[in-house]
């Protein structure tokens, strides 16, 4: 058996602890262990992961949502399952499971792999959420920042909202064409995005559907009100919001920035789909209190 470690080099002590713990357990269990340290060059890292995944049974992604996204894209054409040890800035995908670091560690070797859904926007897979609009705009502004903190993400988002110029979006959702000034349009496979905003409380990673939120832009007051409602999980009450569950959507408008799992992944036009039960994932086992 071979275990593949995919880790973002980090000054965070938690990442180092996770790597050392994995290597220790692999030695005890007599499991071959291979480590890939990401470089920030997506295509280069992706090619290395794809090759190593062919000879590995389990891949463990250590880092944040971006590292997990890289791992997902590298594993999709293999039989290698995915486990994660979250230690990033937002950890939005992991946040939806409400698990401790110990529970994530236990899942690597003890939780059976379950088939989960994976989203696809054009040629880029995503495990959590993809979006077009203000969320992508903020990520673009922060793309050159090293060692991003949750506080800096929130502060940049707040400031950016005052100057954000919404673009008109035309797209096909559930076979119906919509045209609107777009604040955010997101496709959610899981619940959280934006460093802890629970935008999709009904999202499930194994139901074969994406939760789609089309939130039109208004004036500054309306945009602020929409985000306040989102922060307090009241956004389903926004009168202009269009919410749906779908397996395919098509954004026709060109040159809108796309983000997926907190990473910039290209521009529109975009075809967004869901691949049902496409990846084996080691979901933590949460024991019920007796």
TORVEX-66041 format. One record per residue: y, z, x of N, C-alpha, C in turn; residue number from 0; residue in one letter; chain. Coordinates in steps of 0.001 Angstrom, whole numbers. Last residue first. Layout:
// TORVEX-66041
ZATI       npy       npz       npx      capy      capz      capx       cpy       cpz       cpx   num   residu   chaine
ZATI         Y         Z         X         Y         Z         X         Y         Z         X   NUM        A        A
...
***
This chain:
// TORVEX-66041
ZATI       npy       npz       npx      capy      capz      capx       cpy       cpz       cpx   num   residu   chaine
ZATI      8408     23946    -23785      7396     24481    -24708      7999     25593    -25565   289        X        A
ZATI     10401     21129    -23246     10281     22574    -23167      9282     23053    -24196   288        X        A
ZATI      9040     18118    -21948      9627     18868    -23048      9409     20363    -22835   287        X        A
ZATI      9832     16358    -19019      8921     17255    -19721      9662     18024    -20812   286        X        A
ZATI     10414     13150    -18396     11157     14380    -18720     10253     15252    -19597   285        X        A
ZATI      9782     11000    -15891      9113     11689    -16985      9849     13005    -17217   284        X        A
ZATI     11756      8148    -15005     11376      9556    -14866     10726     10125    -16112   283        X        A
ZATI     10368      4943    -14660     11273      5783    -15430     10833      7237    -15324   282        X        A
ZATI      9994      2488    -12716      9483      3852    -12718     10511      4774    -13372   281        X        A
ZATI      9416      -745    -14043     10391       269    -13617      9783      1663    -13740   280        X        A
ZATI      8899     -4159    -13847      8237     -2854    -13923      9136     -1802    -13289   279        X        A
ZATI     10552     -6621    -15780     10451     -5882    -14523      9780     -4539    -14762   278        X        A
ZATI     10664     -7797    -18273     10641     -8686    -17108     10426     -7958    -15783   277        X        A
ZATI     10885     -7435    -21110      9805     -6842    -20315      9579     -7631    -19020   276        X        A
ZATI     12835    -10313    -21748     12124     -9154    -22284     10963     -8752    -21379   275        X        A
ZATI     15817    -11155    -20640     14419    -11415    -20316     13612    -10177    -20693   274        X        A
ZATI     18630    -12405    -22300     17846    -11221    -21963     16402    -11647    -21721   273        X        A
ZATI     21621    -14216    -21317     20347    -14059    -22024     19686    -12752    -21599   272        X        A
ZATI     24490    -16138    -21256     23974    -14783    -21112     22710    -14648    -21950   271        X        A
ZATI     26151    -18567    -19565     25081    -18365    -20530     24487    -16995    -20251   270        X        A
ZATI     29555    -19326    -19018     28385    -18513    -18730     27417    -18502    -19903   269        X        A
ZATI     32275    -21012    -17261     31419    -20746    -18425     30134    -20030    -18039   268        X        A
ZATI     33095    -17898    -15504     32622    -18649    -16658     32932    -20132    -16479   267        X        A
ZATI     32144    -16903    -12165     33117    -17178    -13222     32443    -17942    -14355   266        X        A
ZATI     30607    -14192    -10316     30963    -15580    -10561     32015    -15709    -11640   265        X        A
ZATI     30142    -11510     -9947     28988    -12407     -9819     29324    -13869    -10109   264        X        A
ZATI     31085     -8385     -8771     31572     -9703     -9167     30474    -10724     -8922   263        X        A
ZATI     29437     -5483    -10053     29627     -6440     -8964     30202     -7740     -9521   262        X        A
ZATI     28674     -3798    -12107     29774     -3384    -11251     30037     -4276    -10060   261        X        A
ZATI     26704     -5217    -13438     26340     -3976    -12752     27407     -3565    -11738   260        X        A
ZATI     28744     -7965    -13188     27426     -7514    -13636     27020     -6318    -12796   259        X        A
ZATI     31596     -9826    -14218     30996     -8725    -13454     29636     -8404    -14058   258        X        A
ZATI     33424    -12815    -13982     32267    -12123    -14554     31849    -10987    -13631   257        X        A
ZATI     36559    -14281    -14772     35728    -13537    -13821     34621    -12783    -14557   256        X        A
ZATI     36900    -17503    -16095     37043    -16069    -16334     36074    -15330    -15418   255        X        A
ZATI     36575    -20304    -15887     37353    -19562    -14878     37702    -18131    -15247   254        X        A
ZATI     36434    -21627    -19286     36189    -21648    -17836     37051    -20644    -17076   253        X        A
ZATI     34819    -20721    -22306     36080    -20755    -21564     35823    -20727    -20056   252        X        A
ZATI     32274    -20207    -23380     32669    -21566    -23033     33909    -21645    -22143   251        X        A
ZATI     29562    -18202    -23307     31009    -18162    -23146     31460    -19513    -22606   250        X        A
ZATI     26940    -17570    -25353     27489    -18627    -24498     29007    -18507    -24471   249        X        A
ZATI     23998    -15546    -25651     25407    -15809    -25942     25907    -16842    -24943   248        X        A
ZATI     21031    -14037    -26843     21674    -15164    -26177     23134    -15243    -26599   247        X        A
ZATI     20205    -11900    -28256     19421    -12216    -27066     20008    -13384    -26277   246        X        A
ZATI     22040     -9134    -29735     21672    -10535    -29578     20809    -10731    -28348   245        X        A
ZATI     23910     -7220    -31902     22733     -7206    -31042     22228     -8640    -30959   244        X        A
ZATI     27459     -6540    -32034     26241     -7229    -32468     25116     -6959    -31480   243        X        A
ZATI     30785     -5972    -33059     29583     -5447    -32412     28366     -6192    -32943   242        X        A
ZATI     34113     -6413    -32674     32918     -7078    -33192     31719     -6605    -32382   241        X        A
ZATI     37063     -4616    -33503     35866     -4730    -32668     34765     -5494    -33393   240        X        A
ZATI     39153     -4068    -35118     39060     -5438    -34592     37821     -5664    -33736   239        X        A
ZATI     38934     -1354    -35726     38815     -2341    -36807     38623     -3764    -36298   238        X        A
ZATI     36991      1000    -34146     38093        53    -33944     37930     -1117    -34914   237        X        A
ZATI     34777      2583    -34307     35713      2653    -35437     36904      1704    -35274   236        X        A
ZATI     33492      2418    -31975     32872      1711    -33100     33780      1722    -34334   235        X        A
ZATI     34879      4130    -30291     35252      2711    -30307     34591      1924    -31422   234        X        A
ZATI     34606      6735    -29713     35017      6425    -31081     35306      4929    -31239   233        X        A
ZATI     34248      7985    -27255     33078      7444    -27962     33371      7184    -29440   232        X        A
ZATI     36448      8571    -25790     35956      9630    -26670     34831      9151    -27600   231        X        A
ZATI     36847      6144    -24486     36617      7353    -23691     35994      8460    -24539   230        X        A
ZATI     37404      4505    -26704     36194      4281    -25917     35846      5518    -25103   229        X        A
ZATI     39856      5533    -27501     38715      5643    -28417     37402      5428    -27682   228        X        A
ZATI     41289      4762    -25260     41177      6182    -25588     40000      6412    -26535   227        X        A
ZATI     41106      2001    -25505     40424      2669    -24400     40322      4173    -24607   226        X        A
ZATI     42628      1576    -27833     41231      1151    -27775     40475      1872    -26669   225        X        A
ZATI     45131      2513    -27043     44419      3192    -28131     42928      2838    -28109   224        X        A
ZATI     45782       603    -25116     45613      2004    -24729     44825      2772    -25780   223        X        A
ZATI     45968     -1619    -26821     44983     -1601    -25740     44721      -174    -25259   222        X        A
ZATI     48090      -879    -28482     46764     -1085    -29062     45671     -1039    -27995   221        X        A
ZATI     50190      -768    -26587     49832       419    -27366     48420       290    -27929   220        X        A
ZATI     50275     -3429    -25651     49920     -2341    -24749     49483     -1097    -25512   219        X        A
ZATI     48718     -5501    -28220     49828     -5093    -27371     49399     -3888    -26537   218        X        A
ZATI     45335     -6501    -27778     46543     -6469    -28600     47738     -6202    -27712   217        X        A
ZATI     42166     -8103    -27355     43362     -7469    -26815     44481     -7507    -27837   216        X        A
ZATI     38943     -7405    -28857     40139     -8235    -28661     41303     -7424    -28095   215        X        A
ZATI     35852     -6893    -27821     37026     -6077    -28108     38285     -6906    -27838   214        X        A
ZATI     32653     -7185    -28480     33797     -8069    -28332     35034     -7298    -28785   213        X        A
ZATI     29646     -6210    -27268     30913     -5663    -27746     32033     -6642    -27435   212        X        A
ZATI     26190     -6304    -27752     27384     -7081    -27435     28617     -6454    -28084   211        X        A
ZATI     23261     -5307    -26387     24315     -4837    -27272     25605     -5554    -26856   210        X        A
ZATI     20399     -7393    -26239     21612     -6908    -25593     22575     -6419    -26665   209        X        A
ZATI     16846     -6910    -26615     18169     -7264    -27130     19265     -6717    -26220   208        X        A
ZATI     14319     -5909    -26076     14501     -7355    -26071     15855     -7823    -26557   207        X        A
ZATI     13927     -3216    -25774     13885     -3744    -27143     14127     -5247    -27221   206        X        A
ZATI     14168     -1676    -23479     12878     -2323    -23731     12773     -2918    -25140   205        X        A
ZATI     16428      -199    -23097     16051     -1130    -22028     14727     -1845    -22284   204        X        A
ZATI     18868        43    -25641     17549       417    -25152     17093      -641    -24152   203        X        A
ZATI     21940      1212    -27006     21222       294    -26128     19898       881    -25654   202        X        A
ZATI     23583      2799    -28484     22336      2380    -29120     21460      1522    -28201   201        X        A
ZATI     25898      3229    -27006     24999      4360    -27252     23650      3971    -27862   200        X        A
ZATI     27713      1708    -25039     26609      1184    -25851     25581      2275    -26139   199        X        A
ZATI     29663      3035    -23570     30076      1969    -24481     28969      1560    -25438   198        X        A
ZATI     30543      5601    -22131     29342      5329    -22917     29677      4292    -23986   197        X        A
ZATI     31720      5579    -18902     32091      5302    -20294     30845      4882    -21076   196        X        A
ZATI     31176      5903    -16176     30855      6984    -17107     31275      6794    -18539   195        X        A
ZATI     32073      3685    -14689     32121      5020    -14119     31953      6142    -15117   194        X        A
ZATI     31687      1357    -16249     33031      1798    -15889     33121      3203    -15357   193        X        A
ZATI     29034      2211    -18610     29682      1341    -17630     31018      1964    -17244   192        X        A
ZATI     25903      3026    -20275     27166      3374    -19628     27705      2251    -18750   191        X        A
ZATI     23422      2028    -21472     24480      2665    -22247     25852      2775    -21577   190        X        A
ZATI     21899     -1247    -21133     21830       213    -21156     23195       748    -21573   189        X        A
ZATI     22565     -3772    -21592     21134     -3499    -21634     20884     -1992    -21628   188        X        A
ZATI     25338     -5295    -23017     24772     -4051    -22504     23264     -3981    -22703   187        X        A
ZATI     27995     -7180    -22396     26610     -7343    -22844     25810     -6217    -22197   186        X        A
ZATI     31450     -7329    -23408     30354     -6867    -22560     29008     -7067    -23247   185        X        A
ZATI     34668     -8091    -23177     33470     -8578    -23850     32308     -8222    -22944   184        X        A
ZATI     37927     -6764    -23552     36624     -6729    -22882     35580     -7368    -23789   183        X        A
ZATI     40109     -8416    -24478     40301     -7220    -23675     39027     -6967    -22870   182        X        A
ZATI     40971    -11705    -25186     39883    -10818    -24801     40353     -9629    -23966   181        X        A
ZATI     41909    -13338    -28011     42447    -12762    -26790     41521    -11621    -26376   180        X        A
ZATI     39354    -15584    -29261     40213    -14408    -29365     40786    -14058    -27990   179        X        A
ZATI     37008    -17237    -31135     38101    -17451    -30197     39085    -16307    -30355   178        X        A
ZATI     33561    -17824    -31749     34701    -16914    -31819     35734    -17343    -30784   177        X        A
ZATI     30963    -19348    -33547     31991    -19499    -32524     33159    -18553    -32791   176        X        A
ZATI     27639    -18299    -33980     28964    -18399    -34563     30003    -18441    -33441   175        X        A
ZATI     25148    -17680    -32966     25352    -19029    -33525     26704    -19199    -34236   174        X        A
ZATI     25565    -15214    -31740     24742    -15305    -32952     25055    -16590    -33726   173        X        A
ZATI     28392    -16524    -30321     27637    -15286    -30459     26896    -15338    -31793   172        X        A
ZATI     30157    -18441    -28151     29210    -18533    -29267     28328    -17293    -29236   171        X        A
ZATI     33697    -18332    -27328     32272    -18171    -27080     31453    -18273    -28343   170        X        A
ZATI     36695    -18203    -25649     35945    -18899    -26692     34464    -18783    -26352   169        X        A
ZATI     39427    -16156    -24936     38004    -16402    -24720     37435    -17133    -25927   168        X        A
ZATI     42491    -15927    -23311     41782    -16344    -24518     40337    -16675    -24165   167        X        A
ZATI     43209    -13012    -21332     42985    -14445    -21481     42294    -14729    -22802   166        X        A
ZATI     45702    -10496    -20865     44439    -10938    -21453     44382    -12454    -21577   165        X        A
ZATI     46970     -8983    -18217     47274    -10127    -19065     45966    -10704    -19599   164        X        A
ZATI     47795     -5692    -17376     46731     -6657    -17634     47170     -7736    -18621   163        X        A
ZATI     49474     -3646    -16802     49897     -4976    -16373     48881     -6066    -16731   162        X        A
ZATI     48268     -1365    -17759     49674     -1584    -18116     50148     -3000    -17767   161        X        A
ZATI     45761     -1333    -16620     45864     -1613    -18050     47300     -1938    -18462   160        X        A
ZATI     46025      -483    -14023     45856     -1912    -14272     46054     -2266    -15738   159        X        A
ZATI     46120      2305    -14219     47310      1569    -13807     47218        97    -14185   158        X        A
ZATI     43431      2813    -14995     44554      3248    -15830     45820      2459    -15499   157        X        A
ZATI     41986      1775    -12830     41798      1232    -14180     42985      1576    -15069   156        X        A
ZATI     42819      3441    -10776     43117      2010    -10710     42985      1366    -12083   155        X        A
ZATI     41738      5865    -11695     43173      5736    -11532     43594      4259    -11485   154        X        A
ZATI     38975      5334    -11638     39636      5687    -12897     41148      5475    -12816   153        X        A
ZATI     38580      4799     -8896     38207      3806     -9911     38966      4085    -11214   152        X        A
ZATI     39367      7189     -7758     40137      5986     -7467     39838      4898     -8486   151        X        A
ZATI     37336      8893     -8755     38741      9141     -9095     39581      7887     -8885   150        X        A
ZATI     35058      7886     -7564     35171      7802     -9021     36619      8000     -9458   149        X        A
ZATI     35832      5959     -4590     35543      7206     -5288     35689      7003     -6792   148        X        A
ZATI     34606      3711     -2161     35278      3904     -3440     34844      5219     -4088   147        X        A
ZATI     34293      2742       525     34056      4144       128     34823      4503     -1140   146        X        A
ZATI     36820       194       575     35627       806      1138     35532      2261       675   145        X        A
ZATI     38003     -2421     -1410     38111      -992     -1096     36773      -482      -566   144        X        A
ZATI     37906     -4955     -2345     38139     -4800      -902     38209     -3350      -469   143        X        A
ZATI     37595     -4741     -5097     36531     -5370     -4306     36688     -5183     -2803   142        X        A
ZATI     39374     -3844     -6941     38794     -2844     -6047     37780     -3425     -5067   141        X        A
ZATI     40021     -6044     -8433     41096     -5361     -7710     40550     -4376     -6677   140        X        A
ZATI     37517     -6581     -9577     38106     -7541     -8648     39212     -6891     -7812   139        X        A
ZATI     37284     -4419    -11263     36342     -4544    -10154     36870     -5523     -9111   138        X        A
ZATI     39321     -5072    -13086     39415     -3860    -12277     38495     -3950    -11065   137        X        A
ZATI     38289     -7464    -14209     39597     -7464    -13556     39739     -6249    -12629   136        X        A
ZATI     35979     -6623    -15460     35861     -7502    -14297     37159     -7540    -13500   135        X        A
ZATI     37215     -5121    -17489     36284     -4478    -16560     36114     -5309    -15297   134        X        A
ZATI     38726     -7046    -18907     39407     -6011    -18147     38488     -5335    -17139   133        X        A
ZATI     36426     -9769    -18705     37673     -9198    -19217     38214     -8121    -18315   132        X        A
ZATI     33016     -9613    -19199     34129    -10514    -18909     35382     -9878    -19504   131        X        A
ZATI     29934     -8139    -17978     31140     -8217    -18789     32150     -9226    -18280   130        X        A
ZATI     26770     -6493    -18165     27597     -7589    -17648     28811     -7725    -18552   129        X        A
ZATI     24789     -3663    -17356     25809     -4278    -18198     26511     -5404    -17457   128        X        A
ZATI     21900     -3414    -16124     22700     -2494    -16914     23652     -3226    -17852   127        X        A
ZATI     20649     -5330    -14655     19799     -4330    -15291     20569     -3468    -16276   126        X        A
ZATI     20903     -8864    -14222     21528     -7543    -14268     20641     -6595    -15060   125        X        A
ZATI     20763    -11893    -12281     20145    -10888    -13135     20975     -9603    -13124   124        X        A
ZATI     22402    -14941    -12215     22392    -13574    -11680     21794    -12602    -12692   123        X        A
ZATI     22878    -17455    -13168     21720    -17300    -12284     21581    -15875    -11733   122        X        A
ZATI     24104    -16605    -16199     23928    -17796    -15375     22708    -17602    -14478   121        X        A
ZATI     22921    -13527    -16441     24162    -14238    -16696     24223    -15380    -15692   120        X        A
ZATI     20405    -11666    -17858     20669    -12789    -16957     21968    -13452    -17374   119        X        A
ZATI     18755     -8441    -18022     19710     -9447    -18460     19894    -10527    -17414   118        X        A
ZATI     15528     -7242    -18611     16532     -7549    -17595     17439     -8646    -18134   117        X        A
ZATI     13508     -4597    -19955     14243     -5853    -20091     15262     -6000    -18958   116        X        A
ZATI     10502     -3188    -18450     11813     -3103    -19084     12470     -4482    -19119   115        X        A
ZATI      7384     -1669    -18287      8088     -2941    -18337      9409     -2777    -19092   114        X        A
ZATI      6872      1106    -16132      6976       569    -17488      7775      -722    -17458   113        X        A
ZATI      4771      2785    -13876      5779      1740    -14066      5713      1201    -15489   112        X        A
ZATI      4365      6337    -14085      3807      4980    -14173      4903      3966    -14448   111        X        A
ZATI      5579      8669    -11772      5812      8038    -13075      5206      6637    -13098   110        X        A
ZATI      5017      9436     -9112      4267     10040    -10212      4456      9370    -11571   109        X        A
ZATI      6632      8317     -7155      5186      8318     -6934      4379      8776     -8144   108        X        A
ZATI      9203      8278     -8360      8796      7256     -7385      7280      7183     -7275   107        X        A
ZATI      9679     10504     -9941      9309      9245    -10592      8780      8209     -9618   106        X        A
ZATI     10570     12496     -8247      9220     12602     -8807      8744     11280     -9396   105        X        A
ZATI     13204     11591     -7864     12253     11593     -6760     10817     11643     -7276   104        X        A
ZATI     14261     12022    -10410     14209     10654     -9874     13231     10570     -8714   103        X        A
ZATI     14017     14794    -10508     13259     13980    -11460     13182     12525    -11005   102        X        A
ZATI     15849     15521     -8496     14418     15855     -8352     13566     15012     -9295   101        X        A
ZATI     18250     14736     -9615     17784     14067     -8400     16294     14320     -8188   100        X        A
ZATI     17821     14617    -13229     18227     15255    -11979     17719     14435    -10798    99        X        A
ZATI     18970     12418    -15838     17930     13034    -15027     18514     13642    -13762    98        X        A
ZATI     20026     10686    -17882     20349     12112    -17807     19268     12884    -17050    97        X        A
ZATI     19930      8014    -18313     18659      8728    -18415     18843     10243    -18345    96        X        A
ZATI     22437      6940    -17880     21885      6855    -19227     20572      7596    -19411    95        X        A
ZATI     22855      7074    -15147     23498      8067    -16004     22865      8101    -17400    94        X        A
ZATI     21781      4802    -14002     21020      6050    -13939     21559      7096    -14905    93        X        A
ZATI     23913      3024    -14515     22577      2772    -15053     21772      4063    -15091    92        X        A
ZATI     26090      4269    -13143     26115      4096    -14598     24741      3821    -15191    91        X        A
ZATI     27012      5277    -10663     25634      5524    -11112     25487      5329    -12617    90        X        A
ZATI     29494      5360     -9301     29432      5484    -10748     28066      5865    -11271    89        X        A
ZATI     28778      5607     -6511     30027      6136     -7067     29914      6385     -8566    88        X        A
ZATI     25343      6581     -5798     26525      5747     -5678     27747      6412     -6270    87        X        A
ZATI     22696      7376     -5803     23667      8154     -5021     24902      7302     -4763    86        X        A
ZATI     19472      7360     -7252     20891      7088     -7385     21760      7989     -6511    85        X        A
ZATI     16788      5888     -6527     17293      7207     -6160     18809      7072     -6129    84        X        A
ZATI     14344      4075     -8421     15695      4243     -7913     15952      5703     -7554    83        X        A
ZATI     11776      1576     -8317     12186      2962     -8528     13585      3100     -7946    82        X        A
ZATI     10031     -1256     -9429     11290      -690     -8966     11391       784     -9314    81        X        A
ZATI      7187     -3216     -8247      7900     -2398     -9232      9133     -1761     -8583    80        X        A
ZATI      6285     -6532     -7482      6720     -5235     -6971      7499     -4489     -8050    79        X        A
ZATI      5613     -9059     -7861      4883     -8077     -8659      5242     -6653     -8245    78        X        A
ZATI      8510    -11262     -8034      7401    -10595     -7372      6672     -9688     -8353    77        X        A
ZATI     10896    -12201     -8907      9815    -13176     -8754      8600    -12577     -8052    76        X        A
ZATI     12571     -9947     -8919     12237    -10630    -10167     11103    -11641    -10060    75        X        A
ZATI     13531     -8620     -6691     12170     -8323     -7144     11691     -9201     -8293    74        X        A
ZATI     16167     -9293     -6188     15160     -9577     -5174     13738     -9416     -5640    73        X        A
ZATI     17477     -8380     -8432     17469     -9816     -8174     16428    -10196     -7129    72        X        A
ZATI     17056     -5593     -8032     16522     -6282     -9212     16421     -7784     -8957    71        X        A
ZATI     18547     -5115     -5675     17100     -4924     -5696     16459     -5675     -6857    70        X        A
ZATI     21149     -5644     -6610     20584     -6432     -5517     19069     -6342     -5525    69        X        A
ZATI     21348     -3564     -8504     21446     -4962     -8919     20845     -5882     -7875    68        X        A
ZATI     21222     -1330     -6828     20155     -1547     -7808     20158     -3002     -8270    67        X        A
ZATI     23622     -1665     -5478     22367     -1696     -4724     21191     -1946     -5647    66        X        A
ZATI     25403     -1350     -7640     25364     -2592     -6879     24088     -2744     -6088    65        X        A
ZATI     24995      1295     -8486     24618       188     -9365     24539     -1144     -8625    64        X        A
ZATI     24096      2920     -5367     24690      2860     -6689     24227      1652     -7472    63        X        A
ZATI     21157      4083     -3660     22564      3712     -3681     23080      3743     -5101    62        X        A
ZATI     18111      2838     -3039     18887      4050     -2792     20354      3651     -2692    61        X        A
ZATI     15301      1628     -4575     16703      1319     -4309     17484      2624     -4199    60        X        A
ZATI     12116       994     -3627     12990      2100     -3998     14417      1744     -3587    59        X        A
ZATI      9341      -816     -4702     10618      -863     -3998     11486       269     -4518    58        X        A
ZATI      5859     -1085     -4362      6975      -352     -4948      8209      -548     -4069    57        X        A
ZATI      4361     -2961     -3009      3956     -2596     -4367      5072     -1853     -5105    56        X        A
ZATI      4940     -5833      -910      5172     -4437     -1280      4740     -4198     -2722    55        X        A
ZATI      4993     -8440      -213      3942     -7625       391      4085     -6145        54    54        X        A
ZATI      7164     -9449     -1540      5882    -10130     -1735      4718     -9311     -1196    53        X        A
ZATI      9343     -8075      -599      8776     -7685     -1896      7419     -8309     -2142    52        X        A
ZATI     10135     -9409      1707      9450     -8120      1832      8774     -7698       541    51        X        A
ZATI     11370    -11683       566     10236    -11827      1489      9435    -10531      1555    50        X        A
ZATI     13408    -10514      -978     12405    -11377     -1603     11169    -11513      -721    49        X        A
ZATI     14951     -9199       973     14228     -8420       -32     13122     -9255      -662    48        X        A
ZATI     16040    -11350      2379     15189    -10386      3068     14346     -9583      2083    47        X        A
ZATI     17560    -12592       387     16458    -13327      1006     15508    -12379      1729    46        X        A
ZATI     19472    -10581      -163     18537    -11022     -1195     17331    -11723      -581    45        X        A
ZATI     20984    -10461      2169     20157     -9310      1782     19094     -9713       771    44        X        A
ZATI     22163    -13035      1977     21358    -12653      3145     20432    -11497      2795    43        X        A
ZATI     23539    -12875      -455     22503    -13883      -267     21593    -13541       906    42        X        A
ZATI     25364    -10664        -6     24364    -10674     -1072     23227    -11654      -791    41        X        A
ZATI     26311     -8723      2450     26151    -10168      2238     25013    -10364      1243    40        X        A
ZATI     25978     -6062      2736     27120     -6492      1943     27151     -7985      1723    39        X        A
ZATI     23697     -5238      3965     24819     -5597      4826     26094     -5890      4051    38        X        A
ZATI     21149     -2700      3565     21969     -3797      3061     23198     -4000      3946    37        X        A
ZATI     18223     -2190      5248     19581     -1687      5090     20481     -2847      4685    36        X        A
ZATI     14976     -1745      4401     16005     -2786      4506     17347     -2133      4249    35        X        A
ZATI     11956      -439      5650     13329      -176      5224     14216     -1394      5436    34        X        A
ZATI      8639       294      4735      9560      -643      5361     10947      -424      4789    33        X        A
ZATI      5612      2010      5194      6981      2076      4700      7858      1094      5475    32        X        A
ZATI      2343      2677      4097      3216      1919      4988      4611      1846      4375    31        X        A
ZATI      1111      5878      3525      1654      4663      2912      2564      3969      3918    30        X        A
ZATI       -46      8442      3791      -540      7310      4566      -157      5970      3924    29        X        A
ZATI      1136     10593      2675       227      9838      1815      -376      8627      2517    28        X        A
ZATI      2762     11417      4780      1740     12327      4255       685     11562      3463    27        X        A
ZATI      4425      9186      5019      3580      9587      6147      2450     10490      5677    26        X        A
ZATI      5696      9235      2556      4859      8079      2913      3924      8417      4065    25        X        A
ZATI      7138     11608      2802      6065     11521      1810      5129     10351      2128    24        X        A
ZATI      8945     10842      4857      8060     11996      5022      6876     11915      4061    23        X        A
ZATI     10304      8728      3710      9503      8488      4912      8519      9625      5152    22        X        A
ZATI     11596     10097      1599     10631      9028      1342      9720      8788      2541    21        X        A
ZATI     13292     11853      3030     12253     12377      2137     11175     11325      1865    20        X        A
ZATI     14961     10068      4356     14095     10958      5136     12968     11519      4285    19        X        A
ZATI     16232      8916      2115     15458      8092      3048     14482      8956      3834    18        X        A
ZATI     17516     11164       967     16530     10396       208     15634      9577      1138    17        X        A
ZATI     19252     11949      3021     18192     12858      2577     17106     12114      1824    16        X        A
ZATI     20957      9736      3070     20139     10052      4251     18979     10961      3875    15        X        A
ZATI     22132     10041       535     21386      8818       863     20459      9061      2049    14        X        A
ZATI     23433     12514       766     22340     12370      -182     21494     11142       119    13        X        A
ZATI     25514     12219      2517     24342     12944      2988     23147     12733      2067    12        X        A
ZATI     27212      9195      2910     26802     10246      1985     25509     10899      2464    11        X        A
ZATI     27760      7082      4374     28069      8354      5016     27642      9513      4114    10        X        A
ZATI     25271      4495      4295     26284      5330      3661     26530      6580      4479     9        X        A
ZATI     23727      1464      3663     24158      2411      4695     25363      3202      4202     8        X        A
ZATI     21714      1233       898     23054       895      1366     23463      1920      2413     7        X        A
ZATI     18315       330       976     19332      1372      1040     20651       806      1544     6        X        A
ZATI     15176        50       -55     16399      -752       -18     17562       216       -96     5        X        A
ZATI     11939       318      1064     13169      1081       843     14351       127       988     4        X        A
ZATI      8772      -318      -107      9974      -940       425     11190       -96        59     3        X        A
ZATI      5515       504       696      6703       898       -53      7930       333       656     2        X        A
ZATI      2255      -763       473      3538      -759      1188      4662      -399       241     1        X        A
ZATI     -1198         0       847         0         0         0      1246         0       882     0        X        A
***
